[in-house]
């Protein structure tokens, strides 16, 4: 993983914990055979591919509200 890719991806997803979760989930998907959404060289790590996808706007996320918090409990 290159530091430059991480910095660029952090501009897209500024919440560090959320960024880690998105990258982690995508790395797992790539690891089981999902195709990359961006150009990837044979030497690209799965983490670099996931970060490039975030930077390119190919991966999106949706924050889910905690239902118990929404109900006021």
FIMAR-448234 format. One record per residue: residue number from 1; x, y, z of N, C-alpha, C in turn. Coordinates in steps of 0.2 Angstrom, whole numbers. Layout:
N
<atom nr="NUM" n_xx="X" n_yy="Y" n_zz="Z" ca_xx="X" ca_yy="Y" ca_zz="Z" c_xx="X" c_yy="Y" c_zz="Z"/>
...
***
This chain:
73
<atom nr="1" n_xx="4" n_yy="-6" n_zz="0" ca_xx="0" ca_yy="0" ca_zz="0" c_xx="4" c_yy="6" c_zz="0"/>
<atom nr="2" n_xx="3" n_yy="11" n_zz="-5" ca_xx="7" ca_yy="17" ca_zz="-5" c_xx="4" c_yy="22" c_zz="-1"/>
<atom nr="3" n_xx="8" n_yy="26" n_zz="2" ca_xx="5" ca_yy="32" ca_zz="7" c_xx="2" c_yy="37" c_zz="3"/>
<atom nr="4" n_xx="4" n_yy="38" n_zz="-4" ca_xx="1" ca_yy="43" ca_zz="-8" c_xx="-7" c_yy="41" c_zz="-9"/>
<atom nr="5" n_xx="-8" n_yy="34" n_zz="-11" ca_xx="-15" ca_yy="32" ca_zz="-12" c_xx="-19" c_yy="33" c_zz="-6"/>
<atom nr="6" n_xx="-16" n_yy="31" n_zz="0" ca_xx="-20" ca_yy="32" ca_zz="6" c_xx="-22" c_yy="39" c_zz="8"/>
<atom nr="7" n_xx="-17" n_yy="44" n_zz="6" ca_xx="-19" ca_yy="51" ca_zz="7" c_xx="-24" c_yy="53" c_zz="2"/>
<atom nr="8" n_xx="-24" n_yy="51" n_zz="-4" ca_xx="-29" ca_yy="53" ca_zz="-9" c_xx="-36" c_yy="50" c_zz="-7"/>
<atom nr="9" n_xx="-36" n_yy="44" n_zz="-5" ca_xx="-42" ca_yy="40" ca_zz="-3" c_xx="-45" c_yy="44" c_zz="3"/>
<atom nr="10" n_xx="-41" n_yy="46" n_zz="8" ca_xx="-43" ca_yy="50" ca_zz="14" c_xx="-47" c_yy="56" c_zz="12"/>
<atom nr="11" n_xx="-45" n_yy="59" n_zz="6" ca_xx="-49" ca_yy="65" ca_zz="4" c_xx="-56" c_yy="63" c_zz="2"/>
<atom nr="12" n_xx="-57" n_yy="57" n_zz="0" ca_xx="-64" ca_yy="55" ca_zz="-2" c_xx="-68" c_yy="53" c_zz="4"/>
<atom nr="13" n_xx="-64" n_yy="49" n_zz="8" ca_xx="-68" ca_yy="46" ca_zz="14" c_xx="-64" c_yy="49" c_zz="20"/>
<atom nr="14" n_xx="-65" n_yy="55" n_zz="23" ca_xx="-61" ca_yy="58" ca_zz="28" c_xx="-61" c_yy="54" c_zz="35"/>
<atom nr="15" n_xx="-66" n_yy="50" n_zz="36" ca_xx="-67" ca_yy="46" ca_zz="42" c_xx="-62" c_yy="40" c_zz="42"/>
<atom nr="16" n_xx="-57" n_yy="40" n_zz="46" ca_xx="-52" ca_yy="35" ca_zz="45" c_xx="-54" c_yy="28" c_zz="46"/>
<atom nr="17" n_xx="-59" n_yy="27" n_zz="51" ca_xx="-61" ca_yy="21" ca_zz="53" c_xx="-66" c_yy="18" c_zz="48"/>
<atom nr="18" n_xx="-70" n_yy="23" n_zz="45" ca_xx="-74" ca_yy="21" ca_zz="39" c_xx="-70" c_yy="19" c_zz="33"/>
<atom nr="19" n_xx="-65" n_yy="23" n_zz="32" ca_xx="-60" ca_yy="21" ca_zz="26" c_xx="-57" c_yy="14" c_zz="27"/>
<atom nr="20" n_xx="-55" n_yy="13" n_zz="33" ca_xx="-52" ca_yy="6" ca_zz="34" c_xx="-57" c_yy="1" c_zz="33"/>
<atom nr="21" n_xx="-63" n_yy="2" n_zz="35" ca_xx="-69" ca_yy="-3" ca_zz="34" c_xx="-70" c_yy="-4" c_zz="27"/>
<atom nr="22" n_xx="-71" n_yy="1" n_zz="23" ca_xx="-72" ca_yy="0" ca_zz="16" c_xx="-67" c_yy="-3" c_zz="12"/>
<atom nr="23" n_xx="-61" n_yy="-1" n_zz="14" ca_xx="-55" ca_yy="-5" ca_zz="10" c_xx="-55" c_yy="-12" c_zz="12"/>
<atom nr="24" n_xx="-56" n_yy="-13" n_zz="19" ca_xx="-55" ca_yy="-20" ca_zz="21" c_xx="-61" c_yy="-25" c_zz="18"/>
<atom nr="25" n_xx="-67" n_yy="-22" n_zz="17" ca_xx="-72" ca_yy="-26" ca_zz="14" c_xx="-71" c_yy="-27" c_zz="7"/>
<atom nr="26" n_xx="-68" n_yy="-22" n_zz="3" ca_xx="-66" ca_yy="-23" ca_zz="-4" c_xx="-61" c_yy="-28" c_zz="-5"/>
<atom nr="27" n_xx="-56" n_yy="-27" n_zz="-1" ca_xx="-50" ca_yy="-32" ca_zz="-1" c_xx="-52" c_yy="-39" c_zz="-1"/>
<atom nr="28" n_xx="-57" n_yy="-40" n_zz="4" ca_xx="-60" ca_yy="-47" ca_zz="5" c_xx="-63" c_yy="-49" c_zz="-2"/>
<atom nr="29" n_xx="-67" n_yy="-45" n_zz="-5" ca_xx="-71" ca_yy="-46" ca_zz="-11" c_xx="-66" c_yy="-48" c_zz="-16"/>
<atom nr="30" n_xx="-61" n_yy="-44" n_zz="-17" ca_xx="-56" ca_yy="-45" ca_zz="-22" c_xx="-52" c_yy="-51" c_zz="-21"/>
<atom nr="31" n_xx="-51" n_yy="-53" n_zz="-15" ca_xx="-48" ca_yy="-59" ca_zz="-13" c_xx="-51" c_yy="-66" c_zz="-15"/>
<atom nr="32" n_xx="-58" n_yy="-65" n_zz="-15" ca_xx="-62" ca_yy="-71" ca_zz="-17" c_xx="-64" c_yy="-71" c_zz="-24"/>
<atom nr="33" n_xx="-61" n_yy="-66" n_zz="-28" ca_xx="-62" ca_yy="-67" ca_zz="-35" c_xx="-66" c_yy="-61" c_zz="-39"/>
<atom nr="34" n_xx="-68" n_yy="-56" n_zz="-35" ca_xx="-72" ca_yy="-51" ca_zz="-38" c_xx="-67" c_yy="-47" c_zz="-43"/>
<atom nr="35" n_xx="-69" n_yy="-45" n_zz="-48" ca_xx="-65" ca_yy="-41" ca_zz="-53" c_xx="-64" c_yy="-34" c_zz="-51"/>
<atom nr="36" n_xx="-58" n_yy="-31" n_zz="-52" ca_xx="-56" ca_yy="-24" ca_zz="-50" c_xx="-61" c_yy="-20" c_zz="-55"/>
<atom nr="37" n_xx="-62" n_yy="-14" n_zz="-52" ca_xx="-66" ca_yy="-9" ca_zz="-55" c_xx="-62" c_yy="-4" c_zz="-59"/>
<atom nr="38" n_xx="-55" n_yy="-4" n_zz="-58" ca_xx="-50" ca_yy="0" ca_zz="-61" c_xx="-45" c_yy="-4" c_zz="-64"/>
<atom nr="39" n_xx="-41" n_yy="-1" n_zz="-68" ca_xx="-35" ca_yy="-4" ca_zz="-71" c_xx="-30" c_yy="-7" c_zz="-65"/>
<atom nr="40" n_xx="-28" n_yy="-13" n_zz="-66" ca_xx="-24" ca_yy="-16" ca_zz="-61" c_xx="-18" c_yy="-19" c_zz="-64"/>
<atom nr="41" n_xx="-12" n_yy="-18" n_zz="-62" ca_xx="-6" ca_yy="-22" ca_zz="-65" c_xx="-6" c_yy="-29" c_zz="-61"/>
<atom nr="42" n_xx="-2" n_yy="-33" n_zz="-63" ca_xx="-2" ca_yy="-40" ca_zz="-60" c_xx="2" c_yy="-39" c_zz="-53"/>
<atom nr="43" n_xx="6" n_yy="-34" n_zz="-52" ca_xx="10" ca_yy="-33" ca_zz="-46" c_xx="6" c_yy="-28" c_zz="-41"/>
<atom nr="44" n_xx="0" n_yy="-26" n_zz="-43" ca_xx="-4" ca_yy="-22" ca_zz="-38" c_xx="-7" c_yy="-26" c_zz="-33"/>
<atom nr="45" n_xx="-6" n_yy="-23" n_zz="-27" ca_xx="-9" ca_yy="-27" ca_zz="-21" c_xx="-16" c_yy="-26" c_zz="-21"/>
<atom nr="46" n_xx="-20" n_yy="-30" n_zz="-17" ca_xx="-27" ca_yy="-29" ca_zz="-17" c_xx="-29" c_yy="-23" c_zz="-13"/>
<atom nr="47" n_xx="-25" n_yy="-21" n_zz="-8" ca_xx="-26" ca_yy="-14" ca_zz="-5" c_xx="-25" c_yy="-8" c_zz="-9"/>
<atom nr="48" n_xx="-20" n_yy="-9" n_zz="-14" ca_xx="-19" ca_yy="-3" ca_zz="-18" c_xx="-25" c_yy="-3" c_zz="-23"/>
<atom nr="49" n_xx="-27" n_yy="-8" n_zz="-25" ca_xx="-33" ca_yy="-8" ca_zz="-30" c_xx="-39" c_yy="-5" c_zz="-27"/>
<atom nr="50" n_xx="-41" n_yy="-7" n_zz="-20" ca_xx="-46" ca_yy="-5" ca_zz="-17" c_xx="-46" c_yy="3" c_zz="-16"/>
<atom nr="51" n_xx="-40" n_yy="5" n_zz="-14" ca_xx="-39" ca_yy="12" ca_zz="-13" c_xx="-40" c_yy="16" c_zz="-20"/>
<atom nr="52" n_xx="-37" n_yy="13" n_zz="-25" ca_xx="-38" ca_yy="16" ca_zz="-32" c_xx="-45" c_yy="17" c_zz="-34"/>
<atom nr="53" n_xx="-49" n_yy="12" n_zz="-32" ca_xx="-56" ca_yy="12" ca_zz="-33" c_xx="-60" c_yy="17" c_zz="-30"/>
<atom nr="54" n_xx="-58" n_yy="18" n_zz="-23" ca_xx="-61" ca_yy="24" ca_zz="-19" c_xx="-59" c_yy="30" c_zz="-22"/>
<atom nr="55" n_xx="-53" n_yy="31" n_zz="-24" ca_xx="-51" ca_yy="38" ca_zz="-27" c_xx="-54" c_yy="39" c_zz="-34"/>
<atom nr="56" n_xx="-55" n_yy="34" n_zz="-38" ca_xx="-59" ca_yy="35" ca_zz="-44" c_xx="-66" c_yy="36" c_zz="-43"/>
<atom nr="57" n_xx="-69" n_yy="35" n_zz="-37" ca_xx="-76" ca_yy="36" ca_zz="-36" c_xx="-80" c_yy="29" c_zz="-38"/>
<atom nr="58" n_xx="-77" n_yy="24" n_zz="-39" ca_xx="-80" ca_yy="18" ca_zz="-41" c_xx="-83" c_yy="14" c_zz="-35"/>
<atom nr="59" n_xx="-81" n_yy="15" n_zz="-29" ca_xx="-84" ca_yy="13" ca_zz="-23" c_xx="-87" c_yy="18" c_zz="-19"/>
<atom nr="60" n_xx="-93" n_yy="16" n_zz="-17" ca_xx="-97" ca_yy="21" ca_zz="-13" c_xx="-99" c_yy="17" c_zz="-6"/>
<atom nr="61" n_xx="-101" n_yy="21" n_zz="-1" ca_xx="-103" ca_yy="18" ca_zz="5" c_xx="-109" c_yy="22" c_zz="7"/>
<atom nr="62" n_xx="-113" n_yy="19" n_zz="12" ca_xx="-119" ca_yy="22" ca_zz="15" c_xx="-118" c_yy="21" c_zz="22"/>
<atom nr="63" n_xx="-119" n_yy="26" n_zz="26" ca_xx="-118" ca_yy="25" ca_zz="33" c_xx="-125" c_yy="23" c_zz="36"/>
<atom nr="64" n_xx="-126" n_yy="18" n_zz="40" ca_xx="-132" ca_yy="16" ca_zz="42" c_xx="-133" c_yy="19" c_zz="49"/>
<atom nr="65" n_xx="-139" n_yy="21" n_zz="50" ca_xx="-141" ca_yy="24" ca_zz="57" c_xx="-143" c_yy="18" c_zz="62"/>
<atom nr="66" n_xx="-140" n_yy="19" n_zz="68" ca_xx="-142" ca_yy="14" ca_zz="73" c_xx="-149" c_yy="15" c_zz="75"/>
<atom nr="67" n_xx="-153" n_yy="9" n_zz="74" ca_xx="-160" ca_yy="10" ca_zz="75" c_xx="-162" c_yy="11" c_zz="82"/>
<atom nr="68" n_xx="-159" n_yy="9" n_zz="87" ca_xx="-160" ca_yy="10" ca_zz="94" c_xx="-159" c_yy="17" c_zz="95"/>
<atom nr="69" n_xx="-154" n_yy="20" n_zz="92" ca_xx="-152" ca_yy="27" ca_zz="94" c_xx="-157" c_yy="32" c_zz="90"/>
<atom nr="70" n_xx="-160" n_yy="30" n_zz="85" ca_xx="-165" ca_yy="33" ca_zz="81" c_xx="-172" c_yy="33" c_zz="85"/>
<atom nr="71" n_xx="-173" n_yy="28" n_zz="89" ca_xx="-179" ca_yy="28" ca_zz="92" c_xx="-179" c_yy="31" c_zz="99"/>
<atom nr="72" n_xx="-173" n_yy="33" n_zz="101" ca_xx="-172" ca_yy="37" ca_zz="107" c_xx="-171" c_yy="33" c_zz="113"/>
<atom nr="73" n_xx="-169" n_yy="27" n_zz="112" ca_xx="-168" ca_yy="22" ca_zz="118" c_xx="-161" c_yy="22" c_zz="120"/>
***
